[in-house]
């Protein structure tokens, strides 16, 4: 009986790990809905104009303050000049509280406090790039 229980537990372990990683990856469709909070200032379609904020298409993997046609705050330009790249790991704290990363930035959004929403938003942003 004990061997059966151990076999069952270890047999499920890979499935549980896979489920945990899927959960960490977020739900891109739910993230699309979270992005609606961003649409007041940002566009996300390839080739679309900038809004009050820059177009976020392709943001994951892009250097900060790198859209030539957008007027960034001095603080954000400094970040870009220093080589800051918007990875998922760098976007997470920014989306959670922008002023922690860019204290003198001009973005008025206070950030997302719900980490599930942040994870889902980041999953969505990762899908928004040229294939």
NUKENU-908452 format. One line per 4 residues: number of its first residue (from 1); their letters; for each residue x, y, z of N, C-alpha, C, O, CB. Coordinates in nm, 2 decimals. Glycine has a CB too. Layout:
<rs>
NUM> a> X Y Z X Y Z X Y Z X Y Z X Y Z ~ ... .
</rs>
This chain:
<rs>
1> xxxx> 0.08 -0.12 0.00 0.00 0.00 0.00 0.09 0.13 0.00 0.06 0.22 -0.07 -0.09 0.00 0.12 ~ 0.19 0.12 0.08 0.28 0.24 0.09 0.35 0.27 -0.04 0.35 0.38 -0.08 0.39 0.22 0.20 ~ 0.39 0.16 -0.11 0.45 0.18 -0.24 0.35 0.24 -0.34 0.39 0.32 -0.43 0.51 0.05 -0.29 ~ 0.23 0.20 -0.33 0.12 0.25 -0.42 0.11 0.40 -0.40 0.10 0.48 -0.50 -0.01 0.18 -0.40 .
5> xxxx> 0.10 0.44 -0.28 0.09 0.58 -0.24 0.21 0.66 -0.29 0.19 0.77 -0.35 0.07 0.60 -0.09 ~ 0.33 0.61 -0.27 0.45 0.68 -0.32 0.45 0.69 -0.47 0.48 0.79 -0.53 0.57 0.61 -0.27 ~ 0.41 0.58 -0.54 0.41 0.58 -0.68 0.30 0.68 -0.73 0.33 0.75 -0.83 0.37 0.44 -0.74 ~ 0.19 0.69 -0.66 0.09 0.79 -0.70 0.14 0.93 -0.69 0.12 1.02 -0.77 -0.04 0.77 -0.62 .
9> xxxx> 0.20 0.96 -0.57 0.25 1.09 -0.54 0.36 1.13 -0.64 0.35 1.24 -0.70 0.31 1.10 -0.40 ~ 0.46 1.04 -0.67 0.56 1.08 -0.76 0.52 1.08 -0.90 0.57 1.15 -0.99 0.68 0.98 -0.75 ~ 0.41 1.00 -0.93 0.36 1.00 -1.07 0.29 1.13 -1.10 0.28 1.18 -1.21 0.26 0.89 -1.08 ~ 0.23 1.20 -1.00 0.16 1.32 -1.01 0.26 1.44 -1.01 0.22 1.55 -1.06 0.06 1.34 -0.91 .
13> xxxx> 0.37 1.42 -0.95 0.47 1.54 -0.94 0.49 1.61 -1.07 0.49 1.74 -1.07 0.60 1.49 -0.88 ~ 0.53 1.54 -1.18 0.55 1.62 -1.30 0.43 1.70 -1.35 0.44 1.81 -1.40 0.59 1.53 -1.42 ~ 0.31 1.65 -1.33 0.19 1.72 -1.37 0.17 1.84 -1.28 0.13 1.95 -1.33 0.06 1.63 -1.35 ~ 0.20 1.83 -1.15 0.18 1.94 -1.06 0.29 2.05 -1.09 0.25 2.17 -1.09 0.20 1.90 -0.92 .
17> xxxx> 0.41 2.01 -1.13 0.51 2.11 -1.17 0.47 2.18 -1.30 0.48 2.30 -1.31 0.65 2.04 -1.19 ~ 0.42 2.11 -1.39 0.37 2.17 -1.52 0.26 2.27 -1.49 0.25 2.37 -1.55 0.32 2.06 -1.62 ~ 0.16 2.23 -1.40 0.05 2.32 -1.37 0.10 2.44 -1.30 0.05 2.55 -1.33 -0.05 2.25 -1.28 ~ 0.20 2.43 -1.22 0.26 2.55 -1.15 0.32 2.64 -1.25 0.31 2.76 -1.24 0.36 2.50 -1.04 .
21> xxxx> 0.40 2.58 -1.34 0.46 2.67 -1.44 0.36 2.74 -1.53 0.38 2.85 -1.57 0.56 2.59 -1.53 ~ 0.25 2.67 -1.57 0.15 2.73 -1.65 0.08 2.84 -1.57 0.05 2.95 -1.63 0.04 2.62 -1.69 ~ 0.06 2.82 -1.44 0.01 2.93 -1.36 0.10 3.05 -1.35 0.06 3.16 -1.36 -0.02 2.88 -1.22 ~ 0.23 3.02 -1.34 0.33 3.13 -1.34 0.33 3.21 -1.47 0.36 3.33 -1.47 0.47 3.07 -1.31 .
25> xxxx> 0.30 3.14 -1.58 0.31 3.20 -1.71 0.19 3.30 -1.73 0.20 3.39 -1.81 0.31 3.10 -1.82 ~ 0.08 3.28 -1.66 -0.03 3.37 -1.67 -0.12 3.33 -1.78 -0.10 3.24 -1.86 0.02 3.51 -1.69 ~ -0.23 3.40 -1.79 -0.34 3.38 -1.88 -0.34 3.50 -1.98 -0.39 3.61 -1.94 -0.48 3.36 -1.81 ~ -0.29 3.49 -2.10 -0.28 3.60 -2.19 -0.42 3.66 -2.22 -0.43 3.78 -2.24 -0.22 3.55 -2.32 .
29> xxxx> -0.52 3.58 -2.23 -0.66 3.63 -2.26 -0.71 3.71 -2.15 -0.77 3.82 -2.17 -0.76 3.52 -2.29 ~ -0.69 3.67 -2.02 -0.72 3.75 -1.91 -0.64 3.88 -1.90 -0.68 3.98 -1.87 -0.70 3.67 -1.77 ~ -0.51 3.87 -1.95 -0.42 3.98 -1.95 -0.47 4.08 -2.06 -0.45 4.20 -2.04 -0.28 3.94 -1.99 ~ -0.53 4.04 -2.16 -0.59 4.13 -2.26 -0.69 4.22 -2.20 -0.70 4.34 -2.22 -0.65 4.05 -2.38 .
33> xxxx> -0.77 4.16 -2.11 -0.87 4.24 -2.04 -0.81 4.33 -1.94 -0.86 4.44 -1.92 -0.97 4.14 -1.96 ~ -0.70 4.29 -1.87 -0.63 4.38 -1.78 -0.57 4.50 -1.86 -0.57 4.61 -1.81 -0.52 4.30 -1.71 ~ -0.53 4.47 -1.98 -0.47 4.58 -2.06 -0.57 4.69 -2.09 -0.53 4.80 -2.12 -0.42 4.52 -2.19 ~ -0.70 4.66 -2.08 -0.80 4.77 -2.10 -0.77 4.89 -2.01 -0.81 5.00 -2.05 -0.94 4.71 -2.08 .
37> xxxx> -0.71 4.86 -1.90 -0.68 4.97 -1.80 -0.57 5.06 -1.87 -0.56 5.18 -1.83 -0.64 4.92 -1.67 ~ -0.49 5.00 -1.95 -0.38 5.07 -2.01 -0.42 5.15 -2.14 -0.35 5.25 -2.18 -0.26 4.97 -2.05 ~ -0.53 5.11 -2.20 -0.57 5.16 -2.33 -0.61 5.31 -2.32 -0.61 5.38 -2.43 -0.69 5.09 -2.38 ~ -0.63 5.37 -2.21 -0.66 5.51 -2.20 -0.54 5.59 -2.25 -0.55 5.70 -2.30 -0.69 5.55 -2.05 .
41> xxxx> -0.42 5.53 -2.23 -0.29 5.61 -2.27 -0.21 5.53 -2.38 -0.13 5.60 -2.45 -0.21 5.63 -2.15 ~ -0.22 5.40 -2.39 -0.13 5.32 -2.47 -0.21 5.25 -2.58 -0.32 5.20 -2.56 -0.05 5.22 -2.39 ~ -0.15 5.24 -2.70 -0.19 5.15 -2.80 -0.10 5.02 -2.80 0.00 5.03 -2.74 -0.19 5.21 -2.95 ~ -0.14 4.92 -2.86 -0.06 4.80 -2.86 -0.06 4.73 -3.00 -0.01 4.61 -3.01 -0.11 4.70 -2.75 .
45> xxxx> -0.12 4.79 -3.10 -0.12 4.73 -3.23 0.01 4.76 -3.31 0.06 4.87 -3.30 -0.25 4.77 -3.31 ~ 0.06 4.66 -3.38 0.18 4.69 -3.46 0.16 4.80 -3.55 0.06 4.81 -3.63 0.22 4.56 -3.53 ~ 0.25 4.90 -3.55 0.24 5.01 -3.64 0.15 5.12 -3.60 0.13 5.23 -3.67 0.21 4.97 -3.78 ~ 0.08 5.10 -3.49 -0.02 5.20 -3.45 0.05 5.33 -3.39 0.17 5.32 -3.35 -0.12 5.14 -3.34 .
49> xxxx> -0.02 5.43 -3.38 0.03 5.56 -3.33 0.06 5.55 -3.18 0.01 5.45 -3.12 -0.06 5.68 -3.36 ~ 0.14 5.64 -3.13 0.15 5.65 -2.99 0.03 5.72 -2.93 -0.03 5.80 -3.01 0.29 5.73 -2.95 ~ 0.00 5.70 -2.81 -0.11 5.77 -2.75 -0.04 5.87 -2.65 0.07 5.93 -2.68 -0.21 5.68 -2.67 ~ -0.10 5.90 -2.54 -0.04 5.98 -2.43 0.09 5.91 -2.39 0.19 5.97 -2.36 -0.14 6.00 -2.31 .
53> xxxx> 0.08 5.77 -2.39 0.20 5.69 -2.37 0.24 5.62 -2.50 0.17 5.63 -2.59 0.17 5.58 -2.26 ~ 0.36 5.57 -2.50 0.41 5.50 -2.62 0.33 5.38 -2.66 0.27 5.31 -2.57 0.56 5.47 -2.61 ~ 0.33 5.34 -2.79 0.28 5.22 -2.83 0.35 5.10 -2.77 0.48 5.10 -2.77 0.28 5.20 -2.99 ~ 0.28 5.01 -2.71 0.35 4.90 -2.63 0.36 4.77 -2.71 0.40 4.67 -2.66 0.27 4.87 -2.51 .
57> xxxx> 0.33 4.77 -2.84 0.36 4.66 -2.93 0.51 4.62 -2.92 0.59 4.71 -2.96 0.31 4.68 -3.07 ~ 0.54 4.50 -2.89 0.68 4.46 -2.88 0.76 4.51 -2.76 0.88 4.51 -2.76 0.75 4.51 -3.01 ~ 0.69 4.55 -2.66 0.76 4.61 -2.54 0.85 4.51 -2.47 0.96 4.54 -2.43 0.65 4.66 -2.44 ~ 0.81 4.38 -2.47 0.89 4.28 -2.41 1.02 4.26 -2.49 1.01 4.21 -2.61 0.82 4.14 -2.38 .
61> xxxx> 1.13 4.29 -2.44 1.26 4.28 -2.51 1.31 4.41 -2.57 1.41 4.41 -2.63 1.24 4.17 -2.62 ~ 1.23 4.51 -2.56 1.27 4.64 -2.61 1.34 4.73 -2.51 1.31 4.72 -2.39 1.14 4.72 -2.66 ~ 1.44 4.80 -2.55 1.51 4.89 -2.47 1.42 5.01 -2.42 1.34 5.05 -2.50 1.64 4.95 -2.54 ~ 1.43 5.05 -2.30 1.34 5.16 -2.25 1.37 5.28 -2.33 1.48 5.31 -2.37 1.37 5.18 -2.10 .
65> xxxx> 1.26 5.36 -2.35 1.27 5.49 -2.41 1.32 5.48 -2.56 1.40 5.57 -2.60 1.35 5.59 -2.33 ~ 1.29 5.38 -2.63 1.35 5.36 -2.76 1.26 5.39 -2.88 1.31 5.37 -2.99 1.40 5.22 -2.77 ~ 1.14 5.43 -2.86 1.06 5.47 -2.97 1.09 5.62 -3.01 1.07 5.71 -2.93 0.90 5.46 -2.94 ~ 1.15 5.63 -3.12 1.20 5.77 -3.17 1.09 5.87 -3.17 1.12 5.99 -3.13 1.26 5.76 -3.30 .
69> xxxx> 0.97 5.84 -3.20 0.87 5.94 -3.22 0.79 5.97 -3.09 0.70 6.05 -3.09 0.77 5.89 -3.32 ~ 0.84 5.92 -2.98 0.77 5.95 -2.85 0.86 6.03 -2.76 0.98 6.02 -2.76 0.73 5.82 -2.78 ~ 0.80 6.13 -2.69 0.87 6.22 -2.60 0.86 6.16 -2.46 0.76 6.18 -2.39 0.81 6.36 -2.61 ~ 0.97 6.09 -2.42 0.97 6.03 -2.29 1.02 6.13 -2.18 1.08 6.24 -2.22 1.07 5.91 -2.29 .
73> xxxx> 0.99 6.10 -2.06 1.04 6.19 -1.95 1.20 6.17 -1.95 1.25 6.07 -2.00 0.98 6.15 -1.81 ~ 1.26 6.27 -1.89 1.41 6.27 -1.88 1.45 6.14 -1.80 1.54 6.07 -1.84 1.46 6.39 -1.80 ~ 1.38 6.11 -1.69 1.41 5.99 -1.61 1.40 5.86 -1.69 1.49 5.78 -1.68 1.31 5.99 -1.49 ~ 1.30 5.85 -1.78 1.29 5.73 -1.86 1.40 5.73 -1.97 1.45 5.62 -2.00 1.15 5.73 -1.93 .
77> xxxx> 1.43 5.84 -2.02 1.54 5.85 -2.12 1.67 5.80 -2.05 1.75 5.73 -2.12 1.56 5.99 -2.18 ~ 1.69 5.84 -1.93 1.82 5.80 -1.86 1.82 5.65 -1.84 1.92 5.59 -1.86 1.82 5.87 -1.72 ~ 1.70 5.59 -1.81 1.70 5.45 -1.80 1.73 5.38 -1.93 1.81 5.28 -1.93 1.55 5.41 -1.75 ~ 1.68 5.43 -2.04 1.71 5.37 -2.17 1.85 5.39 -2.21 1.92 5.30 -2.26 1.62 5.44 -2.28 .
81> xxxx> 1.91 5.51 -2.18 2.05 5.53 -2.21 2.14 5.44 -2.13 2.25 5.40 -2.18 2.09 5.68 -2.18 ~ 2.10 5.40 -2.01 2.17 5.31 -1.93 2.16 5.16 -1.98 2.23 5.07 -1.92 2.13 5.32 -1.78 ~ 2.08 5.14 -2.08 2.07 5.01 -2.14 1.96 4.92 -2.08 1.95 4.80 -2.10 2.19 4.94 -2.12 ~ 1.87 4.98 -2.00 1.75 4.90 -1.94 1.67 4.85 -2.05 1.62 4.92 -2.14 1.67 4.99 -1.85 .
85> xxxx> 1.64 4.71 -2.05 1.56 4.65 -2.14 1.44 4.60 -2.07 1.45 4.54 -1.96 1.63 4.53 -2.21 ~ 1.32 4.61 -2.13 1.19 4.57 -2.07 1.18 4.42 -2.09 1.11 4.37 -2.18 1.07 4.64 -2.13 ~ 1.23 4.34 -1.99 1.21 4.20 -1.99 1.09 4.18 -1.90 1.04 4.27 -1.83 1.33 4.12 -1.93 ~ 1.03 4.06 -1.89 0.92 4.03 -1.80 0.96 4.06 -1.66 0.89 4.11 -1.58 0.88 3.88 -1.82 .
89> xxxx> 1.09 4.02 -1.62 1.14 4.04 -1.49 1.15 4.19 -1.46 1.12 4.23 -1.34 1.28 3.98 -1.47 ~ 1.18 4.28 -1.56 1.19 4.42 -1.53 1.05 4.49 -1.54 1.03 4.59 -1.47 1.28 4.48 -1.64 ~ 0.96 4.43 -1.62 0.83 4.49 -1.63 0.74 4.47 -1.51 0.66 4.55 -1.47 0.76 4.44 -1.75 ~ 0.76 4.35 -1.44 0.68 4.32 -1.33 0.68 4.43 -1.22 0.58 4.48 -1.18 0.73 4.19 -1.26 .
93> xxxx> 0.80 4.47 -1.17 0.80 4.58 -1.07 0.75 4.71 -1.13 0.69 4.79 -1.05 0.94 4.60 -1.01 ~ 0.77 4.74 -1.25 0.73 4.86 -1.31 0.57 4.87 -1.32 0.51 4.97 -1.29 0.79 4.88 -1.45 ~ 0.51 4.76 -1.36 0.37 4.75 -1.37 0.30 4.75 -1.24 0.19 4.80 -1.22 0.32 4.62 -1.45 ~ 0.37 4.70 -1.14 0.32 4.70 -1.00 0.33 4.84 -0.94 0.23 4.88 -0.87 0.40 4.60 -0.91 .
97> xxxx> 0.44 4.91 -0.96 0.45 5.05 -0.91 0.55 5.12 -0.99 0.67 5.12 -0.96 0.49 5.05 -0.76 ~ 0.50 5.19 -1.10 0.60 5.26 -1.19 0.69 5.35 -1.12 0.81 5.36 -1.17 0.52 5.34 -1.29 ~ 0.65 5.42 -1.02 0.74 5.52 -0.95 0.86 5.45 -0.88 0.96 5.52 -0.85 0.66 5.61 -0.85 ~ 0.85 5.33 -0.85 0.96 5.26 -0.79 1.08 5.24 -0.89 1.19 5.24 -0.85 0.92 5.12 -0.74 .
101> xxxx> 1.04 5.23 -1.02 1.14 5.21 -1.12 1.18 5.35 -1.18 1.30 5.37 -1.21 1.09 5.12 -1.23 ~ 1.09 5.43 -1.21 1.11 5.56 -1.27 1.05 5.67 -1.18 0.94 5.71 -1.21 1.05 5.57 -1.42 ~ 1.12 5.71 -1.08 1.06 5.80 -0.97 1.01 5.93 -1.03 0.92 5.99 -0.98 1.16 5.82 -0.87 ~ 1.08 5.98 -1.13 1.04 6.11 -1.18 0.97 6.10 -1.32 0.97 6.19 -1.40 1.17 6.20 -1.20 .
105> xxxx> 0.92 5.98 -1.35 0.85 5.96 -1.47 0.72 6.03 -1.47 0.67 6.07 -1.37 0.83 5.81 -1.49 ~ 0.66 6.04 -1.59 0.54 6.11 -1.61 0.42 6.03 -1.61 0.30 6.08 -1.62 0.55 6.20 -1.73 ~ 0.43 5.89 -1.61 0.32 5.81 -1.61 0.24 5.82 -1.48 0.29 5.80 -1.37 0.36 5.66 -1.64 ~ 0.11 5.85 -1.49 0.03 5.88 -1.37 -0.03 5.75 -1.32 -0.09 5.75 -1.21 -0.08 5.98 -1.40 .
109> xxxx> -0.03 5.64 -1.39 -0.09 5.51 -1.35 -0.02 5.47 -1.22 0.10 5.46 -1.21 -0.07 5.40 -1.45 ~ -0.10 5.44 -1.11 -0.04 5.40 -0.98 0.02 5.26 -0.98 0.09 5.22 -0.89 -0.14 5.42 -0.88 ~ -0.02 5.17 -1.07 0.03 5.03 -1.07 -0.08 4.94 -1.04 -0.19 4.97 -0.98 0.14 5.02 -0.98 ~ -0.06 4.81 -1.07 -0.15 4.70 -1.04 -0.10 4.64 -0.91 0.01 4.60 -0.90 -0.16 4.60 -1.15 .
113> xxxx> -0.19 4.62 -0.81 -0.15 4.56 -0.69 -0.18 4.41 -0.69 -0.12 4.33 -0.61 -0.23 4.62 -0.57 ~ -0.27 4.36 -0.77 -0.31 4.22 -0.78 -0.21 4.15 -0.87 -0.20 4.17 -0.99 -0.45 4.20 -0.84 ~ -0.13 4.06 -0.80 -0.02 4.00 -0.88 -0.07 3.90 -0.98 0.00 3.87 -1.08 0.07 3.92 -0.78 ~ -0.19 3.85 -0.97 -0.25 3.76 -1.07 -0.27 3.85 -1.20 -0.25 3.81 -1.31 -0.38 3.70 -1.03 .
117> xxxx> -0.32 3.97 -1.18 -0.34 4.06 -1.29 -0.21 4.10 -1.36 -0.20 4.10 -1.48 -0.42 4.19 -1.24 ~ -0.11 4.12 -1.28 0.02 4.15 -1.33 0.07 4.04 -1.41 0.12 4.06 -1.53 0.12 4.19 -1.21 ~ 0.07 3.92 -1.36 0.11 3.80 -1.43 0.04 3.78 -1.56 0.10 3.75 -1.67 0.10 3.67 -1.35 ~ -0.09 3.80 -1.56 -0.18 3.79 -1.68 -0.14 3.90 -1.78 -0.14 3.87 -1.90 -0.32 3.79 -1.64 .
121> xxxx> -0.12 4.02 -1.73 -0.09 4.13 -1.82 0.05 4.10 -1.89 0.06 4.12 -2.01 -0.08 4.26 -1.75 ~ 0.14 4.05 -1.82 0.27 4.02 -1.87 0.26 3.91 -1.98 0.33 3.91 -2.08 0.37 3.98 -1.76 ~ 0.18 3.81 -1.95 0.15 3.70 -2.05 0.10 3.76 -2.18 0.14 3.72 -2.29 0.06 3.60 -1.99 ~ 0.00 3.85 -2.16 -0.05 3.92 -2.28 0.05 4.00 -2.36 0.06 3.99 -2.48 -0.17 4.01 -2.24 .
125> xxxx> 0.13 4.08 -2.28 0.23 4.16 -2.35 0.33 4.08 -2.43 0.38 4.12 -2.53 0.30 4.25 -2.24 ~ 0.36 3.96 -2.38 0.46 3.87 -2.45 0.40 3.83 -2.58 0.48 3.79 -2.67 0.49 3.76 -2.36 ~ 0.27 3.82 -2.59 0.21 3.78 -2.72 0.21 3.89 -2.82 0.18 3.86 -2.94 0.07 3.72 -2.70 ~ 0.23 4.01 -2.78 0.22 4.13 -2.87 0.35 4.17 -2.93 0.41 4.27 -2.90 0.16 4.24 -2.80 .
129> xxx> 0.40 4.08 -3.02 0.53 4.11 -3.09 0.52 4.05 -3.23 0.44 3.96 -3.25 0.65 4.06 -3.01 ~ 0.60 4.09 -3.32 0.61 4.04 -3.45 0.65 3.90 -3.45 0.73 3.85 -3.38 0.71 4.12 -3.54 ~ 0.58 3.82 -3.53 0.61 3.67 -3.54 0.71 3.64 -3.64 0.75 3.53 -3.66 0.48 3.60 -3.57 .
</rs>
